[in-house]
Amino acid sequence: AAPRHHPTHPALLFASAPPKEALSGEKARLGDLQRLLRMRQQSMIGQVAALYPVKVFHDLPHGRNLNSNTNGAHRSLSEENGTLPEENGTHLLNVIKLPQIHALTFLGWQIGKQRRKQNDICEKDLQRSAAVLGYAAHAILLIASYLHVPLRYPLHFGGSRSYVSDCLPSAETASIASAERTCINMTDPKLTVYPLFVECQEDDPTKASYAIYLLHKDTEQLLNYIGAESSGRRVFDNLQELIRIIQSDEYVYS
Amino acid sequence: MKPPASSAAAAGDKGGGVDPSLPRFKCQECQRALVVVGVESFTDKLPAHAVSGMNVSSVQGSVMGASRMDNSYVVLSKQNRSHSHGIPPRPPSAGIPRAEPNQPTRAMEGSYIVLPPAAASIYKTSASEGGGAQLSPTSMNPGSPLPGNNFHSSVTVLKRAFEIATSQTQIEQPLCLDCMRLLSDKMEKEIEDVNTDNKAYEACLQRLEQETYNILSETDFQKERQKIEEEEKKLKAAIEEAEKQYSEICSEMKCLETKSKQFEELEERYCHDLNSFQFQWISHQEERDAVLAKIEVSQVHLELLKRTNVLNDAFYISHDGVIGTINNFRLGRLPNVQVEWDEINAAWGQAALLLHTMAQYFFPKFEYRIKIHPMGSYPKVTDINQNTYELFGPVNLFWSTRFDKAMTWFLTCLQEFADFAVSLDKENNVPPDKSLKLPYKIEGDKVGSYTIFLSFNKLDNWTKALKYMLCNLKWVLYWFIGNTSFAPPSGSLHVAQSSKG
């Protein structure tokens, strides 16, 4: 026989049971609320995209009019990569693809690899790439906070000197801490920070390469959160895709 | 009860001091080895073919010549021949006998039964027992050697003797002295018990004989019988009534059992229905709770986002004591607070990006003459003459004209944008009291009477100038947030929400 632990008649229980209409009403309310929330997220992330049209200008000879060719071109991270004239400036997504700092985009390539003879140009390339990566880190940080997603690899925004954290085993952390004090975030001894920049061309780019890889993993995490797949190994392609999906109608009404 | 020859021989070997020709038996109670001595004196009772070649004196000598006797001896003498149930008395040889000087001293193991010549009468078999063989005494001298006397004849004699003893006593023979004593004690106790029972029976008989019987007369007997018969009839009637009631109750029970089964089935179905309903109800409640929890989380998140402004969030301007901060990067330094150039550069980068974003938003309406180039921590400023200056350090504290010019042009750009904001307010008919008004007046390189130059300036004054500049930038930012669609109006969102609800 079935367990007899409820002597109450079902008819009496129906009185206290929430009707299905009430539940469907709650579900409808939740749907509306989530739509409003997504609209708000869409709007705010749109502002983040608008905040970083980021034209990074090359040094030009004195007297050259920078204003002549810009025509107020206003490109955001979410827009397709348009190539502005070389002398005027470069869109954020193109900066990372510049030949002299192309290595920053991919994990296996050297960062800030010298492609030109002059040292000053190389230094400017490093500055430019560090700035772009810093802005990307800031954008990802803002998007993650608006989507309410705790990043797997926390970001520490510091302009052109931004960092990505990664958890390491305590023994390894201890050995790294003893070897290189600057690399350890003192607030959490288990977190090791990796720079999203290279100080100078003589520096070892391995840590920066790993930092870019972790930044890519963060963008991948955000893409997965909204139900999309990562499109390759480029941070900026993923970031562009993330903003495109969020700004589409399917994000609000999915 | 067959004594195997091998075991007898083995016992002899093991003993080391016992003649191997002696027949050996086991006590039927404790299974200890027994050696029987003095068999040869009775061989004259046996037929000639069964007589062994071993004389008595040699056997006697072998037994009596032992220096130490470890086990018991049973000597069947004239006196105890007739005692079939009693235990024979311990013979004088049962102790430790005196050793004769000419005999070798040997240890004797196992029990011994010494049969003196007078005990031969028990071996006389009748025609019925012995199968017609009559054992008669011979005139042979016991001391002389017996050519026909062998081991087999000795065993036969003993075997026969023990069979007779067994049939007489109903107890397996042979027994050692210890076992005999135990058996004797047991039998005496049994005799005592039987005697006690006899006495009890006799007492009972006497008591019965003394009792007087009250014999009924014929009439009384008939009355008594009639009375009993009537009582029997009544009881039979009562039994019939009880049986009738029993059959009625049985049929009623069957009916009730059927009903009970129906009720049990009904109850079981009810319990199943109840459980399934409750399961549905609980899952429904859980689903509802989950939906409500999601609603609560979404509500909190939405409220948080509604209160958040992207520009204010991305460029949070505040202060850390005397030093102004943007996005928690300190802009400025004091003699006692050595702020790293990396932090100052990052702060300038954020300020440059903010002003550039606001200026770019109103372009071309706002004549963006002084260009700001945000590039992370390495911003630059291009003046109206197209000269570009670096807005980042490290720089020489005594001679940093390019950095000073960059800061001155940044300040000029901020002032121009503030003027544009005021003109826009006038255009939109905003009352003068609600129009933008910078808290610290900007005049050339000065902000609220403090120069922004780093060269030949006190760090305290430079830091104060930067703090005032950030304060002005914050006011411009608030004006921008309030007057542009860069941030979506929260009012429309609220209306949409209320209409949905």
Contacts between the chains, C-beta under 8 A, distances in Angstrom:
chain1	res1	chain2	res2	distance
A	1	B	264	7.2
A	1	B	267	7.5
A	1	B	268	4.8
A	1	B	271	6.8
A	2	B	268	5.8
A	2	B	271	3.8
A	2	B	272	4.9
A	2	B	275	5.8
A	3	B	271	6.9
A	3	B	275	7.1
A	4	B	267	7.3
A	4	B	271	5.3
A	6	B	271	7.6
A	6	B	274	5.0
A	6	B	275	7.2
A	6	B	278	6.1
A	8	B	274	7.5
A	9	B	274	7.8
A	10	B	273	6.2
A	10	B	274	5.6
A	10	B	277	4.7
A	13	B	277	6.6
A	13	B	278	7.0
A	13	B	281	6.4
A	17	B	281	5.0
A	17	B	284	7.0
A	17	B	285	7.8
A	18	B	284	6.6
A	18	B	285	6.7
A	18	B	288	5.6
A	20	B	284	7.6
A	22	B	288	7.5
A	23	B	284	6.7
A	23	B	287	6.6
A	23	B	288	5.2
A	23	B	291	7.0
A	26	B	288	6.3
A	26	B	291	4.7
A	26	B	292	6.4
A	26	B	295	6.9
A	27	B	291	5.8
A	29	B	295	6.2
A	29	B	500	8.0
A	29	B	501	7.2
A	30	B	291	5.4
A	30	B	294	5.5
A	30	B	295	5.0
A	30	B	298	6.9
A	32	B	497	7.8
A	32	B	500	4.2
A	32	B	501	7.4
A	33	B	295	5.9
A	33	B	298	4.6
A	33	B	299	6.3
A	33	B	302	6.7
A	33	B	497	7.9
A	34	B	294	7.9
A	34	B	298	5.6
A	36	B	302	6.0
A	36	B	493	6.8
A	36	B	496	6.6
A	36	B	497	5.5
A	36	B	500	7.3
A	37	B	298	5.3
A	37	B	301	6.0
A	37	B	302	4.7
A	37	B	305	7.2
A	39	B	493	7.5
A	40	B	302	6.1
A	40	B	305	4.7
A	40	B	306	6.7
A	40	B	488	7.9
A	40	B	493	6.5
A	41	B	305	6.8
A	43	B	488	4.5
A	44	B	305	6.3
A	44	B	308	7.2
A	44	B	310	5.3
A	47	B	310	3.9
A	47	B	311	7.3
A	47	B	486	6.2
A	47	B	487	6.5
A	48	B	310	6.1
A	48	B	314	7.4
A	50	B	357	8.0
A	50	B	486	6.8
A	51	B	310	6.7
A	51	B	311	7.2
A	51	B	314	6.0
A	51	B	353	7.8
A	51	B	357	5.9
A	53	B	360	7.2
A	54	B	374	7.0
A	55	B	373	7.5
A	56	B	373	7.7
A	56	B	375	5.1
A	57	B	373	4.6
A	57	B	375	7.2
A	57	B	380	7.1
A	59	B	388	7.2
A	60	B	388	7.5
A	62	B	386	6.8
A	62	B	387	6.3
A	62	B	388	7.6
A	63	B	386	6.0
A	64	B	386	6.8
A	65	B	386	6.1
A	66	B	371	6.2
A	66	B	382	6.2
A	66	B	386	6.9
A	67	B	371	7.1
A	72	B	360	7.8
A	72	B	363	5.0
A	72	B	364	5.8
A	74	B	360	6.5
A	89	B	373	7.8
A	127	B	375	6.8
A	127	B	376	7.3
A	127	B	378	4.6
A	128	B	375	6.4
A	130	B	376	5.9
A	130	B	377	7.4
A	130	B	378	7.9
A	131	B	349	7.6
A	131	B	374	8.0
A	131	B	375	4.4
A	131	B	376	2.6
A	131	B	377	6.9
A	131	B	378	6.1
A	132	B	376	7.3
A	134	B	349	8.0
A	134	B	376	4.5
A	134	B	377	7.1
A	135	B	376	6.5
A	138	B	314	7.1
A	142	B	310	7.2
A	142	B	313	6.8
A	142	B	314	6.1
A	145	B	313	7.7
A	146	B	305	6.5
A	146	B	308	7.7
A	148	B	301	5.6
A	157	B	327	7.2
A	158	B	329	7.6
A	158	B	342	7.2
A	158	B	343	7.8
A	158	B	346	5.4
A	158	B	377	7.7
A	159	B	329	7.1
A	159	B	342	7.9
A	159	B	345	6.5
A	159	B	346	3.2
A	159	B	347	8.0
A	159	B	349	4.5
A	159	B	350	6.8
A	159	B	376	5.0
A	159	B	377	3.8
A	160	B	345	7.3
A	160	B	346	7.1
A	160	B	349	6.8
A	160	B	375	7.7
A	160	B	376	3.3
A	160	B	377	3.5
A	160	B	378	6.1
A	161	B	342	5.2
A	161	B	346	6.7
A	161	B	377	6.1
